[in-house]
Every structure is written in C-alpha cells, then in structure tokens.
Amino acid sequence: MSELTEKTVYEHAEALRKKEYSSVQLTQAYLDQIEAEDKTVGAYLTVTAEKALESAKAFDEGKYSGSDSPLAGIPCGIKDNMCTKGIKTTCASKMLGNYVPPYSAYAVEKLEKAGAVILGKMNMDEFAMGSTTENSAFKICRNPLDINRVPGGSSGGSAAAVAAKEAAYTLGSDTGGSIRQPASFCGVVGMKPTYGSVSRYGLIAFASSLDQIGPLSRTVLDNALILNVIVGHDKKDATSIMRDYPDFTVDIKKGVKGMKIGIPKQFFGDGIADDVKKAVLDAADTYCKLGSELVDVSMPSLDYALAAYYVISSAEASSNLARFDGIRYGYRCDEYENIDELYKKSRSEGFGAEVKRRIMLGTFALSSGYYDAYYKKALQVRSLVRKDFDDAFEKCDFIISPVAPTVAYKIGEKSGDSLQMYMGDICSVPINIAGVPALSLPCGTGEGGMPVGMQLIGPEFSEGLLYRAGFAFENAGK
C-alpha cells in the first residue's frame, strides 16, 4: 500500500497545494491500490483508469478552472446509480447492464467542476434495494475489515472503497440508511444531508421522496469539505431547495460545550445488540465530558416508522421502475411472441429477486382497495414521525442513536430472511421519512472487533452543527 493512500482529503489538498506530489502520482497510487485489493473487496463495478489519469494530468497542468477547490486533483468514486457522461451506469442491475448516459448527475458535475478525479463507479445493491451489497447483479462486495462479512448497503461499494483506501472519498445515496449503515459497518464517516439540499438530478430513482446523495470519507472534516461542493439549488430538480448554504467547515472546531443531546429510548430498545448500545452510550458520556448535557426524549411514532418506510419506498419504486420495460428503457429479452410476453420476460430476466419483491409490494400497496389501508396510512405515519422529530428538537440541539442494531454480519447470514434484513434498518429509516440530516461516524467496536457507528441527527439544514459535534467526538482526547 502506498503511503499516499493513507492520507485524508484535507492532507491531500495541502500536499497538492504545496506540490509535494502530483495528482497523477496520487491517482496512480489509488489505481495501484484498486489493482491490489479490489479482486477481493469488489468495491468497483467500473474502473476508469485512463480517464482518471487524463483528469489528473489536466489538474497538474493547471487546466481546471476549479483548481482552487480543496477537492481538485483528488481521486474519488461514484456510486453506480448516479449518471456519469460517457461512463457506464448500471445500478448494479442486468436491466441497465450496458447503459452509458449522455449526461452526468448534477452532484457529479459539481465535483468535476471542482477538479475532482473520478476513479470509477462503485458496487451497490441493485437499484439501491438492499442492506448488504449482496443484491448486486454482477458481484458481491466484501467488508475490507473482515472479508467474510458484508460491507452494508446499498452504498456498500462506496463505503468499502474508502475503508480499503481505494478512493480518497466517494459519493453514495441514502434512501433509508444506505450511506450511514455501510459507513457504520466499514468504520468510515457518512452524511445523509437534508432532503433537497443536494440535487437528485441524474440519480436513478428508487424512492423519489426519500433518496438523497451524500459523501463518505475517512474523517468528519473531509466529509464537510465534500458536502461544501455538492450542495446547492438545481433548477432541473423540482425538490431542490433554494437557499444560501454555509461553509460547513467554518465552525467545525468550536466544540459542543453547552449543547443538549437527545437520547430517545425508542432507539435503544429491544433488538439493539448490547455491544452497539454500550458503544453509543459511551459516546454520549464522552459528549458529557466535553461539556454537553444529555436529555431524554420520547418519539413514540418510531415504532411504526419501519413499516411506513417499506410501504412508501416500495410504492415509489413500483412507480419509478415501471419505465424499465424492454421497450423504452433497459434490458430487452431475445425471444418473445407478443408485447405482453416482451414486458414479462424483459422485466423477469432484467430485475433481481429483491427488486421484484419490492415492486410487487409497492404495486399491491397502491392497488385499488388497498391504497387507503396501506399507502395512505403510511403517509399519515410519516407526518407523525416528522412531528416527533420537531418536538424532540425543541428540547435538544441534536439526537444521538445507533446507526444499525448490530455490527456487520457474515455474508449470507441474513440474505435468506427478508424480514430480518429489513429490521436492520430500524434506526436509520426515520431520518429519511422526516427529511432531516444525519451523520454516521465510528464510536467504538463490538462483536469480532468490528466497528460500531453512531448517528448524530439534527433539524433540517443543521449539517454544520452535526459536523461540529462529530469533529469534537472524533478529536476527543487528542
């Protein structure tokens, strides 16, 4: 492993500014790391070595207008559900196995304008549906900290690449925990921003009212530097919010003295492993030593959030994935006798089991006679979850909770039981339902020495506060 891949984004930015090494040297170091490690890890679906070296050379020659950005010349990876112009974008699905977009996602465009070097596209659960990256149509991804365990999902490749030092940072997407849970499992930092703060234009939709792009990195400061670049209003995205976004690094070192931290009992109940509970509560004690105050808050609607999430997300997936029919978009079967058979065989062959399961669940929830009983009821629960968060934030500055009920589990351990797999999202989905931001960062270790992640949850547009709190914990005792 090159010593260059050991450095953080901030350290790379300083070193490139001082010309201690070139972007080409740095990019080659990461490409060498991918060559050495990724046969085992499986974090990448596509590696764009030639394009990456061309971008790095352009930075070294001063050809990037955004070369004053702290991300300029630094190699990164992009989750394979974000469109990248001229680079294959598959959503880890046979349905989009050969799709090469004619445009890039807005977040990717913003990175490229900032001079970022794109190493390739990251492995994921098919169409972002899953929690383990075992649902990829092409290959499973493994946790670099223990290759017999899952890296989490659906942004498993994005988290694994950062943990394996195969990229300085990556972008993922979070619909119900898909950035935070793999960040927790792989011991890295992941941010799910406020809904609407990062444009979804060019993100291939799973559940449009829940999906949000965010960064994964090795440190909290790195994460803030990345989010600084990708936030902002986009007229091409109707859900993009027009507002002035602050520099998230300005107050990052100010500490947490005098802050109130909410501890909701619903996040620490049955089903949360003892080692996870202990690590997160120990982290809460650390905040007390840093001058914060812990307050109990109650959020009773969280008991229903998981069920509501799977109804809402599956209903939206059913609608969004209807376009992949073998005629307008996506994989088309080779042999068919009529148009009905073309639809049926193309979708049957093009989609994997988990995607089919969620399409069927969503179609059922939206069907005549069941819409009011399931989908409408789930939307009512969504309103209750939002109100519970609003009420909680009247009593505290931010909330601390586990990201997932357990540490990373063994490959194949839960893939045969969908219900058990879905239960793993119990701590992460309320955040997406409410549309608020949450930061996942390592806070200790649990079973097998695997990392435990805690999440810091704040009101809308409180990313700066969460980074400040995360930085304080990350540097406690240093």
C-alpha positions in Angstrom: 0.0 0.0 0.0 1.3 3.4 -1.0 1.7 5.9 1.9 -0.2 8.3 -0.3 -3.5 6.4 0.1 -3.1 6.6 3.9 -3.7 10.4 3.8 -7.0 12.2 4.2 -8.7 14.5 1.7 -7.6 17.5 3.7 -4.0 16.3 3.8 -4.0 15.6 0.0 -5.3 19.1 -0.6 -2.5 20.7 1.4 0.1 18.4 -0.2 -1.1 19.2 -3.7 -1.1 22.9 -3.0 2.5 22.7 -1.8 3.4 20.4 -4.8 4.7 17.7 -2.5 3.4 15.2 -5.1 1.3 15.4 -8.3 -2.3 14.5 -8.9 -1.0 11.9 -11.4 1.2 10.3 -8.8 -1.8 10.3 -6.3 -4.2 8.9 -8.9 -1.8 6.1 -9.8 -1.4 5.2 -6.2 -5.1 4.7 -5.8 -5.3 2.8 -9.1 -2.5 0.5 -7.8 -4.4 0.1 -4.6 -7.6 -0.9 -6.6 -5.5 -3.4 -8.6 -4.1 -4.9 -5.4 -7.2 -5.0 -3.3 -10.4 -4.9 -5.3 -10.2 -8.5 -6.6 -11.0 -9.4 -3.0 -13.2 -6.5 -1.9 -15.3 -6.0 -5.0 -16.0 -2.3 -4.4 -15.8 -1.2 -8.0 -18.1 -2.2 -10.9 -16.2 0.0 -13.4 -12.7 1.5 -13.1 -11.9 4.4 -15.4 -8.2 4.4 -15.1 -7.4 6.2 -18.4 -10.0 8.9 -17.9 -8.8 9.4 -14.3 -5.2 9.8 -15.3 -6.2 12.3 -18.0 -8.1 14.4 -15.4 -5.2 14.2 -13.0 -2.8 15.4 -15.7 -5.1 18.3 -16.6 -5.1 19.4 -12.9 -1.3 19.2 -12.8 -1.0 21.3 -15.9 -3.4 23.9 -14.4 -6.2 23.3 -16.9 -9.0 23.0 -14.3 -10.9 26.2 -13.6 -11.9 24.8 -10.2 -8.3 24.1 -9.2 -8.6 26.3 -6.1 -11.2 23.8 -4.7 -9.9 21.6 -1.8 -11.1 18.6 -3.9 -9.2 19.5 -7.0 -6.8 16.7 -8.2 -8.1 14.2 -5.6 -9.4 10.8 -6.7 -12.9 9.7 -5.8 -15.5 7.1 -6.6 -19.2 7.5 -7.6 -22.0 5.1 -6.7 -23.2 3.4 -9.8 -26.8 4.8 -9.6 -25.5 8.3 -10.5 -25.3 9.1 -14.2 -21.8 9.8 -15.5 -21.5 11.1 -19.0 -19.7 8.6 -21.2 -19.2 6.1 -18.3 -21.3 3.0 -17.9 -24.0 3.4 -15.2 -25.7 0.1 -14.3 -27.4 0.5 -10.9 -25.7 -3.0 -10.4 -28.6 -4.4 -12.5 -28.8 -6.5 -15.6 -31.6 -4.2 -16.6 -29.1 -1.4 -17.2 -26.1 -3.6 -17.9 -24.9 -1.6 -20.9 -26.3 1.9 -20.2 -23.9 4.8 -20.9 -25.6 8.1 -20.0 -25.3 11.1 -22.3 -25.2 13.4 -19.3 -23.9 13.5 -15.7 -25.7 13.9 -12.4 -25.7 17.4 -11.0 -23.6 16.3 -8.0 -21.1 14.6 -10.3 -20.9 17.8 -12.5 -20.2 19.9 -9.4 -17.4 17.5 -8.4 -15.9 17.6 -11.9 -16.1 21.4 -12.0 -14.2 21.4 -8.7 -11.4 19.4 -10.3 -12.2 16.0 -8.7 -10.6 12.9 -10.4 -13.2 10.1 -10.9 -11.7 6.7 -10.5 -14.8 4.7 -11.4 -18.3 3.5 -10.4 -19.0 1.8 -7.1 -20.7 -1.6 -6.5 -24.1 -1.4 -4.8 -27.3 -3.4 -4.2 -29.4 -3.5 -7.4 -31.3 -0.2 -7.8 -30.2 0.6 -4.2 -32.5 -2.0 -2.8 -30.7 -3.9 0.0 -28.6 -3.6 3.1 -25.6 -5.8 2.2 -24.5 -5.3 -1.4 -25.2 -9.0 -1.9 -28.0 -8.0 -4.3 -25.6 -6.7 -7.0 -26.3 -8.4 -10.3 -22.5 -8.6 -11.0 -20.6 -9.5 -7.9 -20.9 -9.2 -4.1 -18.9 -6.6 -2.2 -17.0 -7.6 0.9 -16.1 -5.7 4.1 -12.4 -4.8 3.9 -12.1 -5.1 7.7 -13.3 -8.8 7.5 -13.8 -10.2 4.0 -16.2 -12.8 5.4 -18.7 -10.0 6.4 -20.9 -7.7 4.5 -19.9 -4.0 4.0 -23.6 -2.9 4.4 -25.7 -1.4 1.7 -26.9 -0.2 -0.6 -23.8 2.0 -0.9 -21.6 -0.9 0.2 -19.0 -0.4 -2.6 -18.8 3.3 -1.7 -18.0 2.6 2.0 -15.7 -0.4 1.3 -13.6 1.7 -1.2 -13.0 4.3 1.5 -12.2 1.7 4.1 -9.9 -0.2 1.8 -8.2 3.1 0.7 -9.2 2.5 -2.9 -10.5 6.1 -3.1 -9.9 9.2 -1.0 -13.7 9.6 -0.8 -16.9 8.5 -2.5 -20.5 9.6 -3.1 -23.3 7.3 -2.1 -27.1 7.7 -2.0 -29.3 7.2 1.1 -33.0 6.2 0.9 -33.3 4.5 4.3 -29.8 4.4 5.6 -27.8 3.4 2.5 -24.9 5.8 3.3 -25.0 5.6 7.1 -25.3 1.9 7.6 -22.4 0.9 5.3 -20.4 3.7 6.8 -21.1 2.2 10.2 -20.2 -1.3 9.1 -16.9 -0.3 7.5 -15.8 2.2 10.1 -15.9 5.4 8.0 -17.9 8.7 8.1 -21.1 9.1 6.1 -23.6 12.0 5.8 -27.2 11.8 4.8 -27.9 15.5 4.1 -31.3 17.4 4.5 -33.7 16.3 1.7 -33.5 18.8 -1.1 -30.0 20.2 -0.2 -28.2 18.0 -2.8 -29.8 17.8 -6.3 -31.2 14.4 -7.3 -30.9 15.2 -11.0 -29.1 12.3 -12.6 -29.6 10.0 -9.6 -31.5 7.0 -10.9 -34.6 6.9 -8.7 -35.5 4.3 -6.1 -37.9 6.3 -3.9 -38.0 9.9 -5.0 -39.3 11.4 -1.8 -36.6 9.6 0.3 -33.5 9.4 -1.9 -30.6 11.8 -1.1 -27.0 11.9 -2.3 -24.2 12.3 0.3 -20.5 11.8 0.9 -18.5 9.0 2.5 -15.0 9.7 3.8 -12.4 8.8 6.5 -12.8 11.9 8.6 -15.5 14.4 9.6 -13.6 17.3 8.2 -13.2 15.5 4.8 -16.9 14.9 4.8 -17.7 18.6 5.3 -15.3 19.6 2.5 -17.1 17.3 0.1 -20.6 18.4 1.1 -19.5 22.0 0.6 -19.0 21.2 -3.1 -22.1 19.2 -3.9 -24.9 21.2 -2.1 -26.9 23.9 -3.8 -30.0 24.6 -5.7 -30.6 23.0 -9.1 -33.4 24.2 -11.4 -33.5 20.8 -13.0 -34.7 19.2 -9.7 -38.1 20.3 -8.5 -37.3 19.1 -5.0 -34.1 21.1 -4.8 -34.3 23.8 -2.1 -33.2 27.3 -2.9 -31.2 28.8 0.0 -27.8 30.0 0.9 -25.6 27.2 2.2 -22.8 28.0 4.7 -19.3 26.7 4.6 -19.7 23.6 6.8 -16.0 23.8 8.0 -16.2 27.3 9.5 -17.4 26.4 12.9 -16.3 22.8 12.9 -13.7 23.2 15.7 -15.9 25.1 18.1 -16.8 22.1 20.2 -20.1 21.1 21.9 -20.0 22.8 25.2 -23.5 23.8 26.4 -25.3 21.7 23.8 -28.2 19.5 24.7 -28.2 16.0 23.2 -31.4 14.0 23.0 -31.4 10.3 23.9 -34.7 8.7 22.5 -35.5 5.5 24.3 -37.1 4.1 21.1 -33.6 3.9 19.6 -32.2 1.9 22.4 -34.9 -0.7 22.9 -35.3 -4.4 22.1 -33.4 -5.6 19.1 -30.3 -3.4 19.6 -27.3 -5.5 20.4 -25.7 -4.9 23.8 -22.3 -4.1 22.3 -23.8 -1.5 20.0 -25.9 0.0 22.8 -22.8 0.2 25.0 -20.6 1.9 22.4 -23.2 4.6 21.6 -24.0 5.3 25.2 -20.2 5.5 26.0 -20.0 8.1 23.2 -22.8 10.0 24.8 -20.8 10.0 28.0 -17.9 11.4 26.1 -20.1 14.3 25.0 -20.9 15.0 28.7 -17.2 15.2 29.4 -16.9 17.7 26.5 -19.5 19.9 28.2 -22.8 18.7 26.7 -25.9 17.8 28.6 -27.9 14.6 27.9 -31.7 14.8 27.9 -34.3 12.1 27.5 -36.7 12.5 24.6 -39.6 10.3 23.6 -40.5 9.6 19.9 -43.4 7.1 20.0 -44.1 7.1 16.3 -40.7 5.5 15.6 -42.3 2.1 16.5 -44.3 2.4 13.2 -41.6 4.1 11.0 -40.1 1.0 9.6 -43.4 -0.4 8.3 -44.3 3.0 6.9 -40.9 3.3 5.1 -41.3 0.0 3.3 -44.8 0.8 2.1 -43.8 4.3 0.9 -40.4 3.3 -0.6 -41.8 0.2 -2.3 -44.8 2.2 -3.7 -42.5 4.8 -5.2 -40.1 2.1 -6.5 -43.1 0.4 -8.3 -43.8 3.7 -10.0 -40.2 4.7 -10.8 -39.2 1.3 -12.2 -42.2 1.0 -14.4 -40.2 2.7 -17.2 -37.8 -0.2 -17.4 -40.0 -2.4 -19.7 -37.7 -3.6 -22.5 -39.2 -1.0 -24.9 -38.4 2.5 -23.7 -35.6 1.7 -21.3 -33.4 -1.2 -20.2 -32.8 -4.8 -21.0 -34.9 -6.5 -23.6 -35.3 -10.3 -23.8 -34.1 -12.0 -27.0 -37.2 -14.1 -27.7 -40.9 -13.2 -27.4 -44.1 -13.8 -29.3 -46.1 -10.7 -28.4 -45.9 -7.5 -26.5 -47.2 -8.9 -23.2 -44.5 -11.6 -23.3 -41.9 -8.9 -24.1 -42.8 -7.0 -21.0 -43.0 -10.0 -18.8 -39.8 -11.7 -19.9 -37.7 -8.5 -20.1 -38.6 -7.5 -16.5 -38.4 -11.1 -15.2 -34.9 -11.5 -16.7 -33.7 -7.9 -16.1 -34.6 -7.5 -12.4 -33.2 -9.4 -9.5 -35.3 -11.1 -6.7 -35.1 -8.2 -4.2 -36.2 -5.6 -6.8 -39.1 -7.8 -7.9 -40.1 -8.2 -4.3 -40.3 -4.5 -3.7 -42.1 -3.7 -7.0 -44.7 -6.3 -6.1 -45.1 -5.0 -2.6 -45.4 -1.4 -3.9 -47.9 -2.3 -6.6 -50.0 -4.1 -4.0 -49.9 -1.1 -1.7 -51.1 1.2 -4.5 -53.7 -1.0 -5.9 -57.4 -0.3 -5.7 -58.9 -1.4 -2.4 -55.5 -1.3 -0.6 -54.3 2.3 -1.2 -56.2 3.7 1.8 -55.3 0.8 4.0 -51.6 0.9 3.4 -50.1 3.8 1.4 -52.4 6.5 2.8 -51.8 5.1 6.3 -48.0 5.1 5.8 -48.2 8.8 4.8 -50.0 9.6 8.0 -47.3 7.8 10.0 -44.8 9.9 8.1 -46.4 13.1 9.4 -46.3 11.7 12.9 -42.6 10.9 12.6 -41.8 14.4 11.4 -43.8 15.9 14.3 -41.9 13.7 16.8 -38.6 15.0 15.4 -39.8 18.6 15.6 -40.9 18.1 19.2 -37.6 16.5 20.1 -35.6 19.3 18.6 -37.4 21.8 20.8 -35.7 20.1 23.8 -32.3 19.3 22.3 -29.8 20.5 19.7 -29.3 17.1 18.2 -30.1 13.4 18.8 -27.6 10.5 19.2 -28.5 7.0 18.3 -27.1 3.7 16.9 -27.0 3.5 13.1 -27.7 -0.2 12.9 -28.8 -2.7 15.6 -25.7 -4.8 15.1 -22.2 -4.7 13.7 -21.5 -6.1 10.2 -22.7 -9.6 10.0 -21.4 -12.6 7.9 -22.1 -12.8 4.2 -25.2 -14.9 3.6 -26.2 -14.8 7.3 -29.4 -12.8 6.7 -29.9 -12.9 2.9 -32.4 -15.7 3.2 -34.7 -13.8 5.5 -36.0 -10.6 4.0 -37.9 -9.6 7.2 -34.8 -9.9 9.4 -32.9 -7.9 6.8 -35.5 -5.2 6.8 -35.4 -5.0 10.6 -31.7 -3.9 10.3 -33.0 -0.5 9.0 -35.0 0.2 12.2 -32.7 3.0 13.4 -31.9 4.6 10.0 -35.3 4.9 8.1 -37.0 7.5 10.4 -34.4 10.1 9.3 -35.3 9.7 5.6 -39.0 9.8 6.5 -38.5 13.1 8.3 -36.2 14.5 5.7 -33.6 15.6 8.3 -29.8 15.2 8.2 -27.8 12.6 10.0 -24.1 11.9 10.3 -22.7 8.4 10.9 -19.3 8.1 12.4 -17.4 5.3 14.3 -17.7 5.3 18.0 -16.2 2.0 19.2 -16.0 -1.7 18.4 -18.4 -4.6 19.0 -18.5 -8.3 18.3 -15.5 -9.6 16.4 -13.7 -6.3 16.8 -15.9 -4.7 14.1 -16.7 -1.0 14.2 -19.9 0.4 15.7 -21.4 3.5 14.2 -23.4 6.2 15.9 -25.6 8.7 14.2 -26.0 12.3 15.1 -29.4 13.6 13.9 -30.3 17.3 13.7 -33.1 19.5 12.4 -33.3 20.5 8.7 -30.2 22.2 7.5 -28.2 21.6 10.6 -25.3 19.8 8.8 -22.8 22.4 10.1 -23.9 21.6 13.7 -23.6 17.8 13.2 -20.1 18.2 11.7 -19.1 20.3 14.6 -20.4 17.6 17.0 -18.8 14.8 15.0 -15.4 16.6 14.9 -15.5 17.2 18.6 -16.0 13.5 19.3 -13.5 12.4 16.6 -10.8 14.5 18.2 -11.8 14.0 21.9 -8.6 13.3 23.9 -6.3 14.2 21.1 
